[in-house]
Amino acid sequence: MPKHIYRYQPDSENRRKSLANDKVWLCSPDQYNDPYDCEFRVSDASVETAAHKRLAASFKAANQQMLAVGCSKASELVQNALSKIRGWRQLVKVCCFSEDPNSMLMWGHYAGNHRGFCIEYDLEDPKADQFRTKLYPVVYSDKLYDLTPWAESLVNGSLAFNPELPTLGLIHKFNGWEYEREWRVLSVSTDVKSDHDWPAPTPQGFSLDRRWRRPTSKPFGTSVNLEVSRCSRCTEPKTHSNCFPRHLVKKCEDIVSRNFFHLAADHVPSLGR
């Protein structure tokens, strides 16, 4: 597990509210830009065959007609079970993070076309204990994760059955997304729930990209000068002056006071545009 992870955000009122309250937003994979996110595959025929074999082994003395009736009922039960398994995607809520705070593609894709911000979380902070328990690395593959062996073990009574294995289907993504170096928080419920926020550790760092500007849709309440700490690419400390909403002023000042407010020097000149 990395020491730090990062979350790219567009600059919006809801995202600022989450930042101020130490929250992250958990949402359905249907909201993401990958139509195969949290998808997996299961072979219905293979699972039905496994069920029929177990039935045949258990009722060797039964005549073929009785066995056929039993297999028909088994197929119906398997289809019902697989339907529920495929519905797990509707029960999961996800929040995505990255190991890379300097990806031009992710600044463009997830931070409002370079007009948003990036939040840094310290995973070694003791306050991140609960956060870490729901955090998983994404596994990149050229195929959807195959849950068929797991589903077969479900119907054949295998001692190797692992109830946690479906989680692997929720953290697999296609190789084309590998540049994101993603980690994700997963929350799986027993019934369908609305998207919602979830407690997160207090951010350790906060970065603005080159096109960041004040939103024009809602006026800000307080003007504040923020002294920006020097990061590895800065040649000298910079002062960033902009209007922040009242409820975020204290949050940003707290981060600054701990020398965790990062802003790359080459991003500073365009902030006032």
Phi, psi and omega in degrees: 000134181291162177285329182225147171229163189228147178234117176279137184223141167287156181273102180218165181299318181294320181291323177293323178296318177298318178299317182294329185257012181055055178233158168233158185260121176263127182222168180292144175299344176298339181277352187271166185275002175252110183295345180259008181300129180066017175272153174213171181238149176220133177273108179302316183298318181294320181290320177297318178299318178298320179293319180294321179296319180294321180296316180296322180291331183277336184232059182296330184276351182287147177286166186297327181293316178295321179296320179297320177297317179297319180294323178297317178293322179297319179298320179296317179295319179298315180298320178296318180294317180294327176298319178292321179297317179293337178283353180302330180301329179282348182263351185262143171239141190228146169226129190254144179224172181221155172277348189247114179270001188237028181275117178299322180295318181286329172300323180284318185283320191243350182246041173060047180054049176071014178255004184257214182213169181230130184253136180254133178241138179265110183282350178268356176293130179305332180288352181266008184302309181295323180300316183295330184294339180249013184258129183230144173282144176278137178256128183260136185210163177268005180220156171296148179295134184263110179268008183301311179302322179295315180295324177296319178294334178293322183268338183261006175070028182296139176290345181274004181302130181237110183293345181271352187299326179303339177303326180299328178291338182270352182242011176266136176222160180292153184304332182298342180264007188298332181298340183286338180048057193273144164238149181219144171274130178243135173229117182247126182254169178274348176217168183289129179235160177287158173300146185204165177273168186209141183299138177229159176297157174297130183301145175270330182215166185207122182238144175249143178264179195294336183257011182298136178207168178290133174297147180262350185284334182218123182294149178271157187265333188222138176261133183215139173269128180247127177277121186265128180287156184279131175255184189296335182262356182277142177265339177202157179297147180239153173249124179252117180251119177203165179273127178245150174297151187304317186289349179259346183302310181296320179302310182294321179296324178296317179295317180298318184297337178266009181059038179245007182270107187256132175215117183296140184300324183285355177267339190296315187302331185268001185293331185273002183292000000 
